[in-house]
């Protein structure tokens, strides 16, 4: 039989352009394609049998984990110092330091790590003892690799959740170190970041914000985080005193300087020597007193009312106002030179309506505070109450919210506070929300921050449901989940 000569090799089909390939492979909707994520995390395998630990390490590495091995408990502790594993797979019977000893010592050093013990079938009682001492679970030898894979995945999730919870508790603890200031909204986080930056400086600070936004708390935070924290923190509300008394209250007076001045009196500046003087409602200071305050800020000295002796003190001034000082300067109601002396660093506190995502956190904080003060055991708020809290405009800001929660705690007759006890039920209902409240943050906010505000507020409104939030915002659920993860890493 004659074999025909071979013909030319088959011509491969033409490769379509990259654009067509992308068009053919991408889904019709804008969401990115699904990807199977491999497990991740660090695992330490401890076993005195080299073949056993090597086989486990290879299998888990193939699944995506980062692995290390150790031949006994003592070697494992040394390895953990440079390789902080989330999961430790350990045999029970080993020389030098056995599995129970490793568990006891390892838990002290790494309380959030998950320990999984491996033991022969006849030593299950020892494995149970390990569970009681804090082990996550146990595996019997010979090992079933499918069971190992499933159990390790669960242990890794538990370990990571424990570490994240500890990190959140640490963040909350740090947040409360700012004299009880609560606020996770980006605008408040920027304020607290600035507080941390200016606290250790000598700069004069001007805090602007509506009544009830927490200006005094911010001033106290600046003082308590400064190098002057061991000195006095002296407060004066400039709007609470008559013009004739304010100058004496600030600078002090000599005996006989006016009717009723029966003895020399030190003013607030002298009382604050070595510390901080907080001047609240500084916009209410009359013109004559503005001149003396300006002189102190320039020269750090003054005279008492009715006195001739010049007094020098070391005082940092933090001022606050609910008025627009710049507008007052333009209208001739406030000295321009004093304004610039006070406004070395300016902090603008947002009203509560502009950071609604903080309302549930603040409400629960005040609930716990006043329930404890009034010896009440309350479980929290009803869903209707939470919706009412989010809908109400809070013209009195955080102070109004605090007073409202205290009243509700006192009057509550059930286990949970209901909407009927909150302001929306006693007065006019909240006006429909518009884009105006977001406009309060512009200019000075990036597109990324606007996106974060929109997603966070929508999640608050729908009880945290990413599916409902995605429908309302017209974006994919996966985009919301990706953004949440991204923000957690940035805030981390």
C-alpha positions as CSV (number, residue, x, y, z in Angstrom):
1,X,0.0,0.0,0.0
2,X,1.3,3.4,-1.0
3,X,1.4,5.9,1.8
4,X,0.6,9.4,0.5
5,X,3.3,12.0,1.2
6,X,2.6,14.1,4.2
7,X,0.9,17.4,3.4
8,X,1.7,20.7,4.9
9,X,1.1,21.0,8.7
10,X,-2.4,22.2,9.6
11,X,-2.6,26.0,9.9
12,X,-3.8,27.0,13.3
13,X,-6.9,29.2,13.4
14,X,-6.1,32.9,13.6
15,X,-5.8,34.3,17.0
16,X,-8.5,37.0,17.5
17,X,-7.4,40.4,18.7
18,X,-7.0,40.9,22.5
19,X,-10.2,43.1,22.5
20,X,-12.3,40.3,21.1
21,X,-10.8,37.8,23.6
22,X,-11.7,40.0,26.4
23,X,-15.2,40.6,25.1
24,X,-15.7,36.8,24.7
25,X,-14.5,36.0,28.2
26,X,-15.9,38.9,30.3
27,X,-19.4,38.6,31.6
28,X,-22.0,41.0,30.2
29,X,-22.4,42.8,33.5
30,X,-19.7,45.2,34.8
31,X,-18.7,43.0,37.8
32,X,-15.3,41.4,37.8
33,X,-15.2,37.6,37.2
34,X,-15.4,35.2,40.1
35,X,-12.1,33.9,41.3
36,X,-11.5,30.9,43.5
37,X,-9.4,32.2,46.4
38,X,-6.8,29.8,47.8
39,X,-6.6,29.5,51.5
40,X,-3.9,31.6,53.1
41,X,-2.2,31.9,56.5
42,X,0.7,30.5,58.4
43,X,0.8,26.9,59.8
44,X,3.4,25.3,62.0
45,X,3.6,21.5,62.0
46,X,5.2,19.9,65.1
47,X,6.0,16.2,65.0
48,X,9.1,14.1,66.0
49,X,8.6,11.9,62.9
50,X,10.3,13.7,60.0
51,X,8.3,12.0,57.2
52,X,5.0,12.8,58.9
53,X,5.7,16.5,59.3
54,X,7.2,16.8,55.9
55,X,4.2,15.2,54.2
56,X,1.8,17.5,56.1
57,X,3.8,20.6,55.3
58,X,3.9,19.7,51.6
59,X,0.2,19.0,51.4
60,X,-0.8,22.2,53.2
61,X,1.7,24.3,51.1
62,X,0.0,22.9,48.0
63,X,-3.3,24.3,49.3
64,X,-1.9,27.8,49.6
65,X,-0.7,28.0,53.2
66,X,2.8,29.1,54.3
67,X,4.3,26.3,56.4
68,X,7.1,25.6,58.8
69,X,8.0,22.5,60.7
70,X,9.6,21.7,64.1
71,X,10.7,18.3,65.6
72,X,9.4,19.0,69.2
73,X,7.7,21.5,71.4
74,X,10.8,23.3,72.4
75,X,11.9,23.8,68.8
76,X,8.3,24.9,68.0
77,X,8.4,27.7,70.6
78,X,11.7,28.9,69.1
79,X,10.2,28.9,65.6
80,X,7.1,30.8,66.7
81,X,9.3,33.7,67.7
82,X,10.2,34.4,64.1
83,X,7.2,32.7,62.4
84,X,3.9,33.8,64.1
85,X,1.7,31.0,62.9
86,X,-2.1,31.3,63.2
87,X,-2.5,27.5,63.4
88,X,-0.2,25.0,65.1
89,X,-0.6,21.3,64.3
90,X,1.1,19.4,67.0
91,X,1.7,15.8,68.0
92,X,1.1,15.0,71.6
93,X,4.0,12.6,72.4
94,X,7.4,14.2,71.7
95,X,10.7,14.5,73.5
96,X,11.9,17.5,75.4
97,X,8.5,19.4,75.4
98,X,5.4,17.4,74.5
99,X,2.2,18.6,72.9
100,X,0.4,19.6,76.1
101,X,3.5,21.5,77.3
102,X,3.6,23.3,73.9
103,X,-0.1,24.1,74.1
104,X,0.2,25.6,77.6
105,X,3.3,27.8,76.9
106,X,2.2,28.6,73.3
107,X,-1.2,29.9,74.4
108,X,0.5,32.4,76.8
109,X,2.7,33.8,74.0
110,X,0.1,33.6,71.2
111,X,-3.4,33.7,72.8
112,X,-5.2,34.0,69.4
113,X,-3.4,31.1,67.7
114,X,-5.4,27.9,67.1
115,X,-3.8,24.6,68.3
116,X,-4.9,21.3,66.7
117,X,-3.4,18.2,68.4
118,X,-2.7,14.9,66.6
119,X,-2.7,11.6,68.5
120,X,-3.1,7.9,68.1
121,X,-6.6,6.4,68.4
122,X,-5.8,4.9,71.7
123,X,-4.8,8.3,73.3
124,X,-8.1,10.2,72.7
125,X,-8.4,10.9,76.4
126,X,-5.2,12.9,76.2
127,X,-6.6,14.8,73.2
128,X,-9.7,15.6,75.2
129,X,-7.5,16.9,78.0
130,X,-5.8,19.2,75.4
131,X,-9.2,20.5,74.3
132,X,-10.0,21.4,77.9
133,X,-6.7,23.4,78.0
134,X,-7.6,25.4,75.0
135,X,-6.9,23.3,71.9
136,X,-9.1,24.0,68.9
137,X,-9.7,20.3,68.0
138,X,-7.9,17.0,67.6
139,X,-7.0,14.6,64.8
140,X,-6.4,10.8,65.1
141,X,-3.6,9.0,63.4
142,X,-3.3,7.8,60.7
143,X,-4.5,11.1,59.4
144,X,-7.3,11.5,56.9
145,X,-6.0,14.3,54.6
146,X,-9.5,15.5,53.7
147,X,-10.3,15.8,57.4
148,X,-7.0,17.6,58.0
149,X,-7.8,20.1,55.2
150,X,-11.3,20.9,56.4
151,X,-10.3,21.2,60.1
152,X,-7.3,23.4,59.4
153,X,-9.5,25.7,57.3
154,X,-11.9,26.1,60.2
155,X,-9.1,26.6,62.7
156,X,-7.5,29.3,60.5
157,X,-10.8,31.2,60.2
158,X,-11.3,31.1,64.0
159,X,-7.7,32.2,64.6
160,X,-8.0,35.2,62.2
161,X,-11.4,36.2,63.7
162,X,-9.9,36.1,67.2
163,X,-7.0,38.3,66.1
164,X,-9.3,40.8,64.3
165,X,-11.5,41.0,67.4
166,X,-8.5,41.7,69.6
167,X,-7.4,44.4,67.1
168,X,-10.9,46.0,67.2
169,X,-10.8,46.0,71.1
170,X,-7.4,47.6,71.0
171,X,-8.7,50.3,68.6
172,X,-11.8,50.9,70.8
173,X,-9.5,51.2,73.8
174,X,-7.3,53.7,71.9
175,X,-10.4,55.6,70.8
176,X,-11.7,55.9,74.4
177,X,-8.4,57.3,75.5
178,X,-9.5,60.5,73.7
179,X,-11.6,61.3,76.7
180,X,-14.6,59.3,75.6
181,X,-14.7,60.6,72.0
182,X,-16.4,58.1,69.7
183,X,-16.4,58.4,66.0
184,X,-15.5,56.0,63.2
185,X,-16.8,58.3,60.4
186,X,-14.0,59.6,58.1
187,X,-14.6,63.2,59.1
188,X,-14.1,62.4,62.8
189,X,-11.2,60.2,62.1
190,X,-9.5,63.1,60.3
191,X,-10.2,65.3,63.3
192,X,-8.7,62.8,65.8
193,X,-5.7,62.3,63.5
194,X,-5.1,66.1,63.6
195,X,-5.6,66.1,67.4
196,X,-2.8,63.5,67.7
197,X,-0.6,65.7,65.4
198,X,-1.1,69.0,67.2
199,X,-1.4,67.8,70.8
200,X,2.4,67.7,71.4
201,X,3.0,71.0,69.8
202,X,2.8,74.5,71.4
203,X,0.4,75.8,68.7
204,X,-2.8,77.7,69.6
205,X,-5.8,75.7,68.3
206,X,-9.2,77.0,67.2
207,X,-12.1,74.5,67.3
208,X,-15.2,75.4,65.3
209,X,-18.5,73.5,65.3
210,X,-22.2,73.7,66.2
211,X,-23.3,73.6,69.8
212,X,-23.2,70.0,71.1
213,X,-20.6,68.6,68.7
214,X,-18.0,68.0,71.5
215,X,-15.7,71.0,71.3
216,X,-14.8,70.8,75.0
217,X,-14.0,67.0,74.7
218,X,-11.6,67.7,71.8
219,X,-9.9,70.5,73.8
220,X,-9.5,68.1,76.7
221,X,-8.1,65.5,74.4
222,X,-5.5,68.0,73.1
223,X,-4.5,68.8,76.6
224,X,-4.3,65.2,77.9
225,X,-2.3,64.0,74.9
226,X,0.2,67.0,75.2
227,X,3.4,67.5,77.1
228,X,1.3,69.7,79.4
229,X,-0.9,66.8,80.5
230,X,0.5,66.9,84.1
231,X,-0.5,70.6,84.3
232,X,-4.0,72.1,84.9
233,X,-6.7,72.1,82.3
234,X,-8.7,75.3,83.0
235,X,-12.0,76.1,81.3
236,X,-13.9,79.3,80.8
237,X,-17.2,79.9,79.0
238,X,-16.8,83.4,77.7
239,X,-20.5,83.8,76.9
240,X,-21.5,83.0,80.5
241,X,-20.0,86.2,82.0
242,X,-21.0,89.8,81.8
243,X,-18.4,92.1,80.0
244,X,-17.5,93.7,83.4
245,X,-16.6,90.4,84.9
246,X,-14.9,88.6,82.0
247,X,-11.7,90.6,82.0
248,X,-11.3,90.0,85.8
249,X,-12.1,86.3,85.4
250,X,-9.4,86.0,82.7
251,X,-6.6,88.1,84.1
252,X,-7.5,88.5,87.8
253,X,-7.7,91.7,89.8
254,X,-6.1,93.6,92.6
255,X,-7.7,94.5,95.9
256,X,-9.9,97.6,95.6
257,X,-9.8,97.6,91.8
258,X,-13.6,97.8,91.6
259,X,-16.5,97.7,94.0
260,X,-16.6,94.3,95.8
261,X,-12.9,93.5,95.1
262,X,-12.0,92.9,98.7
263,X,-8.8,90.9,98.0
264,X,-6.4,90.1,95.2
265,X,-7.6,87.3,92.9
266,X,-5.7,85.2,90.4
267,X,-7.4,84.9,87.0
268,X,-7.8,81.9,84.8
269,X,-4.4,82.5,83.0
270,X,-2.6,82.3,86.3
271,X,-4.5,79.2,87.3
272,X,-3.6,77.6,84.0
273,X,0.2,78.2,84.4
274,X,2.0,75.1,83.0
275,X,-1.1,73.8,81.4
276,X,-3.9,74.7,79.0
277,X,-6.6,77.3,79.1
278,X,-9.8,76.4,77.1
279,X,-11.8,79.5,76.1
280,X,-15.2,78.3,75.0
281,X,-17.4,80.6,72.9
282,X,-14.4,82.9,72.2
283,X,-16.5,84.8,69.7
284,X,-18.4,86.4,72.5
285,X,-15.4,88.3,74.0
286,X,-16.0,92.1,73.9
287,X,-13.6,94.3,71.9
288,X,-11.7,95.7,75.0
289,X,-10.9,92.2,76.3
290,X,-9.9,91.1,72.8
291,X,-7.0,93.6,72.9
292,X,-5.7,92.2,76.2
293,X,-6.1,88.6,74.9
294,X,-4.2,89.5,71.7
295,X,-1.3,91.0,73.8
296,X,-1.0,87.8,75.9
297,X,-0.9,85.6,72.7
298,X,1.8,87.8,71.3
299,X,4.0,88.4,74.4
300,X,2.8,85.8,77.0
301,X,2.2,88.5,79.6
302,X,-0.6,90.7,81.1
303,X,-1.6,92.8,84.1
304,X,-4.3,92.1,86.6
305,X,-7.3,94.5,86.5
306,X,-6.3,97.5,88.6
307,X,-2.7,96.4,88.8
308,X,0.6,97.7,87.4
309,X,2.8,94.6,87.8
310,X,3.4,92.6,84.5
311,X,2.8,88.9,85.0
312,X,4.3,86.2,82.7
313,X,2.8,82.7,82.6
314,X,3.3,79.6,80.4
315,X,-0.1,78.8,79.1
316,X,-1.4,77.2,75.9
317,X,-4.7,78.5,74.6
318,X,-7.3,76.3,72.9
319,X,-10.3,78.3,71.8
320,X,-13.7,77.2,70.6
321,X,-16.7,78.8,68.9
322,X,-20.0,77.9,67.3
323,X,-19.9,81.1,65.2
324,X,-18.0,81.8,62.0
325,X,-15.1,84.0,63.3
326,X,-14.0,84.8,59.7
327,X,-17.4,86.3,58.9
328,X,-17.3,88.2,62.2
329,X,-13.9,89.7,61.2
330,X,-15.4,90.8,57.8
331,X,-18.3,92.4,59.7
332,X,-16.0,94.2,62.1
333,X,-17.2,92.2,65.2
334,X,-13.9,90.4,65.9
335,X,-10.3,91.6,65.6
336,X,-8.6,90.2,62.5
337,X,-5.2,90.1,64.2
338,X,-6.6,88.1,67.1
339,X,-8.4,85.8,64.7
340,X,-5.1,84.8,63.1
341,X,-3.4,84.4,66.5
342,X,-6.1,82.0,67.6
343,X,-6.4,80.2,64.3
344,X,-2.9,78.7,64.1
345,X,-4.4,75.3,63.8
346,X,-8.2,75.0,63.0
347,X,-10.3,72.0,63.7
348,X,-13.8,71.8,62.3
349,X,-16.2,69.4,64.1
350,X,-18.9,68.0,61.8
351,X,-22.5,68.1,63.0
352,X,-24.0,64.7,63.9
353,X,-26.3,64.8,60.8
354,X,-23.2,64.8,58.7
355,X,-21.8,61.6,60.2
356,X,-24.9,59.5,60.7
357,X,-23.0,56.2,60.7
358,X,-21.7,57.2,64.2
359,X,-25.2,57.5,65.6
360,X,-25.7,53.8,66.5
361,X,-22.3,53.6,68.2
362,X,-22.9,56.8,70.2
363,X,-26.4,55.6,71.1
364,X,-25.2,52.3,72.5
365,X,-22.4,54.0,74.4
366,X,-24.9,56.3,76.1
367,X,-27.3,53.5,76.7
368,X,-24.6,51.5,78.6
369,X,-23.5,54.6,80.5
370,X,-27.0,55.6,81.8
371,X,-28.3,52.1,82.3
372,X,-25.3,51.6,84.7
373,X,-25.9,54.9,86.4
374,X,-29.6,54.1,86.9
375,X,-29.1,50.4,87.7
376,X,-31.2,49.3,84.8
377,X,-30.7,46.1,82.7
378,X,-31.6,47.0,79.1
379,X,-30.8,44.8,76.1
380,X,-30.6,47.7,73.6
381,X,-32.9,49.3,71.0
382,X,-35.8,47.9,68.9
383,X,-35.4,48.0,65.2
384,X,-37.9,50.9,65.0
385,X,-35.9,52.8,67.6
386,X,-32.7,52.5,65.6
387,X,-34.5,53.6,62.4
388,X,-35.9,56.6,64.4
389,X,-32.4,57.5,65.7
390,X,-31.0,57.4,62.1
391,X,-33.9,59.5,60.7
392,X,-34.0,62.3,63.3
393,X,-32.0,65.4,62.3
394,X,-30.4,66.0,65.8
395,X,-30.2,69.8,65.7
396,X,-28.6,69.6,69.2
397,X,-26.0,67.2,67.9
398,X,-24.2,64.7,70.3
399,X,-25.4,66.5,73.4
400,X,-29.0,66.2,72.3
401,X,-28.5,62.5,71.5
402,X,-27.0,61.9,74.9
403,X,-29.9,63.7,76.7
404,X,-32.4,61.8,74.6
405,X,-30.9,58.4,75.5
406,X,-30.7,59.2,79.2
407,X,-34.4,60.2,79.2
408,X,-35.3,57.0,77.3
409,X,-33.3,54.8,79.8
410,X,-35.1,56.4,82.8
411,X,-38.6,56.0,81.2
412,X,-38.2,52.6,79.5
413,X,-40.5,50.0,80.9
414,X,-39.4,47.1,78.6
415,X,-36.2,45.3,77.9
416,X,-35.4,47.4,74.9
417,X,-35.8,51.1,74.1
418,X,-38.6,51.7,71.6
419,X,-39.1,54.5,69.1
420,X,-41.9,56.0,71.2
421,X,-39.3,57.2,73.8
422,X,-37.2,59.0,71.2
423,X,-37.4,62.6,70.0
424,X,-39.1,61.8,66.7
425,X,-42.1,60.6,68.6
426,X,-42.5,63.8,70.7
427,X,-41.8,66.4,68.1
428,X,-41.8,67.0,64.3
429,X,-40.6,64.1,62.3
430,X,-37.3,64.3,60.5
431,X,-37.2,66.1,57.1
432,X,-36.4,63.9,54.2
433,X,-32.7,63.5,53.7
434,X,-31.2,65.1,50.7
435,X,-27.7,65.5,49.2
436,X,-27.3,68.7,51.2
437,X,-25.8,67.0,54.2
438,X,-23.1,65.5,52.0
439,X,-22.5,68.9,50.6
440,X,-21.5,70.1,54.1
441,X,-18.3,68.0,53.6
442,X,-17.5,69.6,50.2
443,X,-15.0,71.0,49.3
444,X,-12.2,69.1,50.9
445,X,-13.4,65.5,50.4
446,X,-12.1,63.1,47.8
447,X,-14.2,61.0,45.5
448,X,-13.0,57.9,47.3
449,X,-14.3,59.3,50.6
450,X,-17.6,60.2,49.0
451,X,-17.9,56.6,47.8
452,X,-17.1,55.3,51.3
453,X,-19.7,57.6,52.9
454,X,-22.4,56.5,50.4
455,X,-21.7,52.8,51.0
456,X,-21.4,53.0,54.8
457,X,-24.5,55.0,55.2
458,X,-26.5,52.7,52.9
459,X,-25.3,49.7,54.8
460,X,-26.4,51.4,58.1
461,X,-29.8,52.0,56.6
462,X,-30.4,48.4,55.5
463,X,-29.0,46.7,58.6
464,X,-25.7,45.7,57.0
465,X,-27.1,43.8,54.1
466,X,-24.7,44.0,51.2
467,X,-27.3,42.7,48.8
468,X,-29.8,45.4,49.7
469,X,-27.2,48.1,49.7
470,X,-26.0,47.0,46.2
471,X,-29.5,47.2,44.9
472,X,-30.0,50.7,46.3
473,X,-26.6,52.0,45.0
474,X,-26.8,50.3,41.6
475,X,-23.4,48.5,42.0
476,X,-22.4,44.9,42.5
477,X,-22.5,43.2,45.9
478,X,-18.9,42.1,45.3
479,X,-17.7,45.7,44.8
480,X,-19.1,46.6,48.2
481,X,-17.4,43.5,49.8
482,X,-14.1,44.4,48.1
483,X,-14.4,48.0,49.3
484,X,-15.1,46.9,52.9
485,X,-12.0,44.7,52.9
486,X,-9.9,47.5,51.3
487,X,-11.0,50.0,54.0
488,X,-10.3,47.5,56.8
489,X,-6.8,47.0,55.5
490,X,-6.3,50.8,55.2
491,X,-7.6,51.4,58.7
492,X,-5.7,48.4,60.1
